[in-house]
Amino acid sequence: MEKWIWKLIGLVIPVVTPALRDMLRELLNKLEESAKKTPNPYDDILVEMLKAVTLSK
């Protein structure tokens, strides 16, 4: 994926409303629970990457 999209995501996430950020956090937590139930370790890696990109700020 293009580098600019990651920069854009990094700029947008901190300025979205707290309510939306909370919903995103809840969604990613549910996704993390589901990923842990699968035998595929890449599911866990994907969720960790998504959390790092979207919730790091």
C-alpha positions, 0 to 999 in steps of 0.5 A: 500500500502507498505510504501516503495512505498511512500518513493520512490515517495517522493524521485523521485518527487523532482528530476524529471525535472521541466517540468514534475513536471509542467505537473503533477501539471496541471494534478492534478489541472484538477483532482481537478476541476473534483473532486469538481464537483462530490457529492462524498467528497472522490474524493476531499480527494483523490486529496488532498492526491495525491497533498500532496504526489507528490507536497509537495516538 
